[in-house]
């Protein structure tokens, strides 16, 4: 179920982005090369599409909040795997409370 949901979301996202790019090409008459490419294309295309929507500030806040939450969620997975590996490999870290190790590593990563 997870794989099919993720695949469906990716295909739907592709349709959305390339529909917006096609609309931009139609409106500006520019070549596809001039419209941009790469990962940043989604930010340009979504930002332009949001500008045409009703209540566009709301949609912009929702979109960029979603991106922020996805980044934070990815960071949780990264930190959890890194902290687990540190506690497994460095014996004296096992004697320290887990919250203390987590706080120290998070502080060092913040710096």
C-alpha positions as CSV (number, residue, x, y, z in Angstrom):
1,X,0.0,0.0,0.0
2,X,2.9,2.4,0.8
3,X,4.7,1.7,-2.4
4,X,1.6,2.3,-4.6
5,X,0.7,5.5,-2.7
6,X,4.2,6.8,-3.1
7,X,4.3,5.9,-6.8
8,X,0.9,7.5,-7.4
9,X,2.0,10.6,-5.6
10,X,5.2,10.8,-7.7
11,X,3.2,10.4,-11.0
12,X,0.7,13.0,-9.9
13,X,3.4,15.4,-8.9
14,X,5.1,14.9,-12.4
15,X,1.8,15.7,-14.1
16,X,1.4,18.8,-12.0
17,X,4.9,20.2,-12.6
18,X,5.0,19.5,-16.3
19,X,1.5,20.9,-16.8
20,X,2.6,24.1,-15.2
21,X,5.8,24.1,-17.3
22,X,3.7,23.6,-20.5
23,X,1.4,26.4,-19.4
24,X,4.4,28.7,-18.9
25,X,5.8,27.8,-22.3
26,X,2.4,28.5,-23.9
27,X,2.1,31.9,-22.2
28,X,5.7,33.1,-22.7
29,X,6.5,31.4,-26.0
30,X,10.0,30.6,-24.6
31,X,11.8,27.3,-25.2
32,X,11.8,24.7,-22.6
33,X,15.6,25.3,-22.0
34,X,14.8,28.9,-20.9
35,X,12.1,27.8,-18.4
36,X,14.6,26.1,-16.1
37,X,15.5,22.6,-15.1
38,X,16.6,20.4,-12.2
39,X,15.2,20.2,-8.7
40,X,14.7,23.9,-8.5
41,X,12.1,23.7,-11.3
42,X,9.5,22.4,-8.8
43,X,10.0,25.5,-6.7
44,X,9.6,27.9,-9.6
45,X,6.7,26.0,-11.1
46,X,4.8,25.6,-7.8
47,X,5.4,29.2,-6.9
48,X,4.0,30.4,-10.2
49,X,1.0,28.1,-10.0
50,X,0.3,29.2,-6.4
51,X,0.3,32.8,-7.6
52,X,-2.7,32.1,-9.9
53,X,-4.8,30.3,-7.2
54,X,-7.5,31.8,-5.0
55,X,-6.2,32.6,-1.5
56,X,-2.6,32.3,-2.8
57,X,-0.9,33.3,0.4
58,X,-2.6,30.4,2.2
59,X,-1.5,27.9,-0.4
60,X,2.1,29.2,-0.3
61,X,2.2,28.9,3.5
62,X,0.8,25.4,3.3
63,X,3.3,24.3,0.6
64,X,6.4,25.6,2.3
65,X,5.2,24.4,5.7
66,X,4.9,20.9,4.1
67,X,8.4,21.2,2.8
68,X,9.7,22.2,6.2
69,X,8.0,19.3,7.9
70,X,9.3,16.9,5.3
71,X,12.8,18.1,6.0
72,X,12.4,17.9,9.8
73,X,11.0,14.4,9.4
74,X,14.0,13.3,7.3
75,X,16.3,14.8,9.9
76,X,14.6,12.7,12.6
77,X,15.4,9.5,10.7
78,X,19.0,10.6,10.1
79,X,19.6,11.6,13.7
80,X,18.1,8.4,15.1
81,X,20.2,6.1,12.9
82,X,23.4,8.2,13.6
83,X,22.7,8.2,17.4
84,X,22.0,4.5,17.5
85,X,25.2,3.7,15.6
86,X,27.3,6.0,17.9
87,X,25.9,4.2,21.0
88,X,26.6,0.8,19.5
89,X,30.2,1.6,18.4
90,X,31.4,3.7,21.4
91,X,31.2,1.7,24.6
92,X,31.3,4.6,27.2
93,X,28.3,6.2,25.5
94,X,26.2,3.3,26.7
95,X,26.7,4.2,30.3
96,X,25.5,7.8,29.7
97,X,21.7,8.4,29.6
98,X,20.3,8.3,26.1
99,X,18.9,11.8,26.4
100,X,22.2,13.3,27.4
101,X,24.0,11.8,24.4
102,X,21.1,12.9,22.1
103,X,21.3,16.5,23.4
104,X,25.1,16.6,23.0
105,X,25.0,15.3,19.5
106,X,22.2,17.6,18.5
107,X,24.0,20.6,20.0
108,X,27.2,19.7,18.1
109,X,25.2,19.3,14.9
110,X,23.6,22.7,15.5
111,X,27.1,24.3,15.7
